[in-house]
């Protein structure tokens, strides 16, 4: 396999894979990746149809996959989508589908920090959020126009969207369409099978822990894994522990009982106590009992998933499992950054030149003040200082004209409206901060573990500080 830098594993906290005894995987958007635009478009359409059945005027709404990105926060109080820095300062926002001006953002959020612990905000932390965020923004426009009778707040708009979308994912309509036409929705990835085979051969206890029900999980894993496994091996032979309908994040935070699937064809369940048997299929359950069954705990277990909260945050904060976050869109974003590198170097040089000019201007302004108030050391008169200041200002204005197109292009990498998901201007984004806190490593796809061996020691880079230079 050719090493591709955009498909690397990026380390926040040093991870010794040799010490990992068990590796658990989520399924959707982790082991199995979908054609996001197609899948979220279909989820959007089905959800819109449900809202139309309520009498809402949504028939003319059209899915726009570029209008939202993962990592935005939904402000349920103001009906806004916002992008914030790691410190919670909002740098971009839209009200409904309309992007707010700089002054509007400042007026709405001056003195306000985005705190995800507040019920006012919902965090778009998975690719499933794209259809939800798109539809919410469009419905805000309808609500503001007085076209959603009986709705009294943006909270109610968001609740209606979420309930309709949850039904879309739960009632099996979308799942049936995916299974009926996998070529339309599923992105084949034979390399993920090779990566997990390597881990199994290295003695890792592999686990599937998914919220999908048994029928759908079995269907999709057969499609995605069985054609690429050696001999008569099936996906069931790859995973020692199989847990479906796990109910994450409740799997990590509640004491739900395990049920064993005793009749797989009819999904007949029986309550289960004690050790989980390898090769059996289990329903529900909880992480505490799983740890007891494995005889493992904490940093002996690695969990890999795409949901920043339901997979990574909770398993890390509740059980101190090691965690890997899958960020598929990171791959295209990194390719864009690589392609922009020459322009980025030019922008960096221009910004350094501007910083030098601004420093010189600041020193001259101070010297002019000293001359004005008689505390200067002499030598340069006020008129001469004024001329130098004017000359410097002209140079800075000219430099700004050169910088502007490069800065604008840099801010549009990944998404023309919202920019890179891990950046907010020159700072890290609030999403990046969550990734730093809860994901030991992150990567664009599970098959990127082929870039490393199951015995690798993944070292975090030395953290940089402003005074590092």
C-alpha positions in Angstrom: 0.0 0.0 0.0 1.5 3.4 -1.0 1.9 5.8 1.8 -0.4 8.8 1.3 0.1 11.6 3.8 -3.5 12.7 3.7 -4.5 9.2 4.9 -2.2 9.2 7.9 -3.2 8.6 11.5 -2.9 11.9 13.4 -2.0 11.6 17.1 -3.2 13.9 19.9 -2.0 11.6 22.8 0.6 8.9 22.3 -0.9 5.6 21.6 1.0 2.3 22.0 -1.0 -0.2 19.9 1.1 -3.0 21.3 -0.7 -2.5 24.6 -4.1 -2.6 23.1 -5.8 -5.9 23.7 -9.2 -5.3 22.2 -10.4 -2.9 19.4 -14.1 -2.0 19.0 -15.6 -0.5 15.9 -18.7 1.4 15.1 -20.2 0.4 11.7 -21.9 3.3 9.8 -19.4 5.9 8.6 -16.6 3.9 10.4 -16.2 0.4 9.0 -18.7 1.2 6.2 -18.5 4.6 4.4 -21.4 5.9 2.4 -21.6 8.3 -0.5 -22.5 11.2 1.9 -24.2 13.5 -0.6 -26.4 10.7 -1.9 -27.3 9.2 1.5 -27.9 12.5 3.2 -29.9 13.8 0.2 -32.2 10.8 0.5 -32.5 11.2 4.3 -33.3 14.8 3.7 -36.0 14.0 1.1 -37.7 11.4 3.3 -37.6 13.8 6.3 -39.0 16.6 4.2 -41.9 14.3 3.1 -42.7 13.6 6.7 -42.8 17.4 7.5 -45.0 17.9 4.4 -47.4 15.4 5.8 -47.8 17.8 8.8 -48.9 20.5 6.4 -45.7 22.4 6.3 -44.9 24.1 3.0 -41.6 22.3 2.3 -42.2 20.7 -1.1 -40.0 23.3 -2.9 -37.0 22.9 -0.5 -33.9 21.3 -2.1 -30.9 19.7 -0.3 -27.7 21.7 -0.5 -24.7 19.5 0.6 -22.4 22.5 0.6 -24.5 24.7 3.0 -23.4 23.0 6.2 -20.4 21.1 7.5 -19.7 19.0 10.5 -18.5 21.0 13.5 -21.0 23.8 13.4 -23.2 24.6 16.4 -26.9 25.2 16.1 -28.1 28.2 18.2 -31.6 27.2 19.0 -32.4 30.5 20.6 -31.5 32.7 17.6 -32.0 30.3 14.8 -28.4 30.5 13.7 -25.7 28.1 12.6 -22.3 29.2 14.0 -18.7 28.4 13.7 -16.6 29.1 16.7 -13.0 29.0 17.7 -11.7 26.6 20.4 -12.4 29.3 23.0 -16.1 29.6 21.9 -15.8 32.9 20.0 -18.1 33.0 17.0 -16.3 33.9 13.7 -18.9 33.0 11.2 -22.7 32.6 11.4 -25.8 32.2 9.3 -29.4 33.0 10.3 -31.3 30.4 8.5 -29.6 30.2 5.1 -28.4 33.8 5.1 -24.8 34.4 6.1 -24.5 37.2 8.6 -22.2 40.1 8.1 -19.3 40.8 10.4 -21.2 43.5 12.2 -24.3 41.2 12.6 -22.1 38.4 14.1 -20.5 40.9 16.5 -23.8 42.3 17.6 -25.3 38.9 18.1 -22.4 37.3 19.9 -20.3 40.0 21.6 -19.8 38.8 25.1 -21.2 35.4 24.3 -19.1 32.2 24.2 -20.4 29.0 22.7 -20.7 26.5 25.5 -21.8 23.2 24.3 -23.0 22.2 27.8 -25.8 24.8 27.4 -29.2 23.4 26.1 -29.2 26.5 23.8 -26.7 24.8 21.5 -26.7 21.5 19.5 -23.4 20.4 18.1 -23.3 19.0 14.5 -20.7 16.3 15.2 -21.4 13.6 12.7 -22.1 13.3 8.9 -25.7 12.5 9.7 -26.0 16.1 10.9 -25.7 17.5 7.3 -29.2 16.8 6.3 -30.5 17.9 9.7 -28.6 21.2 9.6 -29.5 21.9 6.0 -33.2 21.4 6.7 -33.2 23.4 10.0 -31.7 26.4 8.2 -34.3 26.3 5.5 -37.1 26.0 8.0 -35.8 29.0 9.9 -36.4 31.0 6.7 -40.0 29.7 6.6 -40.6 30.4 10.2 -39.3 33.9 9.9 -41.7 34.4 7.0 -44.6 33.3 9.1 -45.2 30.1 7.1 -45.0 27.6 9.9 -48.4 28.0 11.7 -48.4 27.0 15.4 -44.6 27.0 15.7 -43.5 29.4 18.4 -39.7 29.2 18.5 -36.6 27.9 16.8 -36.4 25.2 19.5 -39.7 23.8 18.1 -38.4 24.0 14.5 -35.3 22.0 15.6 -37.4 19.5 17.5 -39.7 18.8 14.6 -36.7 18.2 12.3 -35.0 15.9 14.7 -38.1 13.8 15.4 -38.8 13.5 11.7 -35.2 12.6 10.9 -35.0 10.1 13.8 -38.0 8.3 12.3 -36.3 8.3 8.9 -33.4 6.4 10.4 -35.3 4.2 12.8 -38.3 3.0 10.8 -36.2 1.1 8.2 -37.2 3.0 5.1 -33.7 4.4 4.5 -32.0 1.2 5.5 -34.1 -0.8 3.0 -33.1 1.6 0.2 -29.4 1.3 1.1 -29.6 -2.5 1.1 -31.6 -2.6 -2.2 -29.1 -0.4 -4.0 -25.7 -0.6 -2.2 -23.7 0.6 -5.3 -25.6 3.9 -5.1 -24.8 4.5 -1.4 -21.9 2.4 -0.2 -18.2 3.2 -1.0 -16.3 -0.2 -1.2 -13.1 -0.3 0.8 -11.3 -3.7 0.6 -8.4 -2.2 2.5 -10.4 -2.0 5.8 -10.8 -5.8 5.6 -7.0 -6.1 5.3 -6.4 -3.8 8.2 -8.7 -5.7 10.5 -7.2 -9.1 9.4 -3.8 -7.7 10.4 -5.2 -6.8 13.8 -6.8 -10.1 14.3 -3.6 -12.0 13.4 -1.7 -9.8 15.8 -4.0 -11.1 18.6 -6.4 -8.2 19.0 -9.9 -9.1 20.2 -12.0 -7.4 17.5 -15.5 -6.1 18.4 -18.4 -4.6 16.4 -20.4 -2.3 18.7 -23.1 -0.6 16.6 -26.5 1.1 17.1 -27.7 -0.6 13.9 -30.2 -3.5 14.4 -29.1 -7.1 13.7 -30.8 -7.5 10.3 -29.2 -4.3 8.9 -25.8 -4.9 10.4 -25.6 -8.4 9.1 -26.7 -7.4 5.6 -24.3 -4.5 5.4 -21.3 -6.3 6.8 -21.9 -9.2 4.4 -21.8 -6.7 1.5 -18.8 -4.7 2.7 -16.6 -7.5 4.1 -17.4 -11.0 2.8 -16.3 -10.4 -0.8 -12.8 -9.4 0.4 -12.1 -12.1 3.0 -10.0 -15.1 2.3 -11.5 -18.5 1.5 -14.7 -19.3 3.2 -14.2 -16.7 5.9 -17.1 -14.4 6.7 -17.3 -11.1 8.6 -18.6 -13.1 11.6 -15.2 -14.9 11.8 -13.4 -11.5 12.0 -15.3 -10.2 15.1 -15.1 -12.1 18.4 -17.7 -9.9 20.0 -20.7 -8.6 18.1 -23.1 -6.1 19.8 -26.0 -4.6 17.8 -28.7 -2.0 18.9 -26.1 -0.9 21.4 -27.9 2.3 22.2 -24.8 4.5 22.3 -24.1 6.8 24.1 -26.3 5.0 26.7 -24.2 1.9 26.2 -21.4 3.8 28.1 -23.5 5.7 30.6 -26.4 3.3 31.6 -26.7 -0.2 33.1 -28.7 -1.7 30.3 -28.9 -5.5 30.2 -27.5 -7.7 27.4 -29.8 -9.9 25.4 -28.5 -12.7 23.3 -29.8 -13.2 19.7 -30.8 -16.8 19.9 -32.7 -16.9 16.6 -30.9 -14.8 14.1 -33.4 -15.2 11.3 -36.2 -13.9 13.4 -34.1 -11.8 15.7 -35.4 -13.7 18.8 -33.8 -12.4 22.0 -33.1 -14.0 25.4 -31.8 -12.2 28.5 -28.1 -12.9 29.0 -26.0 -12.9 32.2 -22.3 -13.5 32.6 -19.5 -13.7 30.1 -20.2 -12.9 26.5 -19.4 -15.9 24.2 -17.2 -15.3 21.2 -19.1 -15.6 18.0 -22.5 -14.9 19.5 -24.6 -11.8 18.7 -25.7 -9.6 21.5 -28.3 -6.8 21.7 -28.0 -3.7 23.9 -25.9 -4.1 27.0 -23.4 -1.9 28.6 -19.7 -1.2 28.6 -19.2 -2.2 32.3 -20.4 -5.7 31.7 -18.4 -5.9 28.5 -15.2 -5.0 30.3 -15.9 -7.6 33.0 -16.5 -10.2 30.3 -13.3 -9.4 28.5 -11.2 -9.1 31.7 -10.0 -5.8 30.3 -10.5 -2.1 31.1 -9.5 1.4 30.3 -6.4 1.9 28.2 -6.4 -1.8 27.1 -9.3 -1.1 24.8 -9.4 1.1 21.7 -12.7 2.2 20.3 -13.0 3.5 16.8 -16.1 5.6 15.7 -17.3 8.6 13.7 -19.5 10.2 16.3 -17.6 12.7 18.4 -20.0 12.4 21.3 -21.7 9.0 21.1 -18.5 7.1 20.2 -15.5 9.1 21.4 -16.4 11.5 24.1 -18.4 9.2 26.3 -16.1 6.1 26.0 -13.2 8.4 26.9 -14.8 10.3 29.7 -16.7 7.4 31.3 -14.2 4.5 30.9 -10.9 6.0 29.8 -10.9 3.8 26.7 -8.4 4.8 24.1 -10.2 6.4 21.2 -9.9 6.9 17.4 -12.2 9.3 15.5 -13.0 8.8 11.9 -13.3 12.1 9.9 -13.8 11.1 6.3 -14.1 14.7 5.0 -10.6 15.4 6.4 -9.1 13.5 3.4 -10.5 15.9 0.8 -9.7 18.9 3.0 -6.1 17.8 3.4 -5.7 17.4 -0.3 -7.0 20.9 -0.8 -4.5 22.2 1.8 -1.6 20.4 0.0 -2.7 21.9 -3.3 -2.8 25.3 -1.7 0.7 25.0 -0.2 2.5 27.3 -2.6 -0.2 30.0 -2.1 0.0 29.4 1.7 3.7 30.0 1.7 3.1 33.3 -0.2 0.4 34.3 2.3 2.7 33.5 5.2 5.5 35.6 3.7 3.1 38.5 3.0 1.7 38.3 6.6 5.2 38.4 8.0 6.0 41.5 5.9 2.8 43.1 7.1 3.6 42.3 10.8 7.0 44.0 10.4 5.5 47.1 8.8 2.8 47.3 11.5 5.5 47.0 14.2 7.5 49.9 12.6 4.3 52.0 12.3 3.5 51.4 16.0 7.0 52.5 17.0 6.7 55.6 14.8 3.3 56.5 16.4 4.8 56.2 19.8 7.8 58.4 18.8 5.4 61.0 17.4 3.5 61.1 20.7 6.8 61.5 22.6 7.7 64.4 20.3 4.3 66.0 20.7 4.4 65.8 24.5 8.1 66.8 24.8 9.4 63.5 26.0 11.2 62.4 22.8 14.9 62.0 22.6 15.2 64.4 19.7 16.5 64.0 16.2 13.3 63.5 14.2 10.7 66.2 13.9 6.9 65.8 13.9 6.5 66.6 10.2 9.1 64.0 9.2 7.5 61.4 11.5 4.2 62.2 9.9 5.6 61.6 6.4 7.1 58.3 7.4 3.8 57.2 8.9 1.9 58.1 5.8 4.4 56.2 3.7 4.1 53.1 5.9 0.3 53.3 5.8 0.4 53.3 2.0 2.6 50.2 2.0 0.3 48.4 4.5 -2.8 49.2 2.4 -1.0 47.9 -0.8 0.0 44.8 1.1 -3.5 44.2 2.3 -4.7 44.3 -1.4 -2.1 41.5 -2.1 -3.1 39.5 1.0 -6.9 39.6 0.6 -7.3 37.0 -2.2 -4.9 34.6 -0.6 -6.6 34.9 2.8 -10.0 34.5 1.2 -9.0 31.4 -0.6 -7.3 30.0 2.5 -10.6 30.5 4.5 -12.6 28.6 1.9 -10.5 25.4 1.9 -12.8 22.4 2.5 -16.0 24.5 2.2 -16.5 27.8 0.4 -18.8 29.1 3.1 -17.5 27.7 6.4 -13.9 26.8 5.6 -11.8 23.9 7.1 -13.6 22.0 9.8 -10.5 22.0 12.1 -9.8 25.7 11.7 -11.6 28.9 12.6 -9.6 31.7 11.0 -6.1 31.5 12.4 -7.2 29.6 15.4 -8.4 26.0 15.9 -12.1 25.5 15.6 -14.3 24.5 18.5 -14.7 21.1 16.8 -10.9 20.7 16.7 -10.8 21.4 20.4 -13.4 18.6 21.0 -11.3 16.3 18.9 -8.2 17.2 20.9 -9.9 16.5 24.2 -11.5 13.2 23.5 -9.8 11.5 20.5 -6.4 10.0 21.1 -6.0 9.7 17.4 -8.0 10.7 14.3 -7.9 9.7 10.7 -10.1 9.8 7.6 -11.0 6.1 7.4 -10.6 2.9 9.4 -8.5 1.3 6.6 -5.8 3.9 7.4 -4.6 1.6 10.1 -2.8 -0.2 7.2 -0.5 2.8 7.3 0.8 1.5 10.6 1.2 -2.0 12.1 -0.8 -3.4 15.0 2.4 -3.0 17.0 3.1 0.7 16.2 3.9 3.3 18.8 2.0 6.4 17.7 3.7 9.4 19.2 2.0 12.7 19.6 4.0 15.7 18.3 5.5 18.1 20.7 2.9 20.7 21.5 3.6 24.2 20.3 3.4 27.3 22.4 3.4 31.0 21.3 6.9 31.5 22.7 8.3 28.5 20.7 8.8 31.0 17.9 
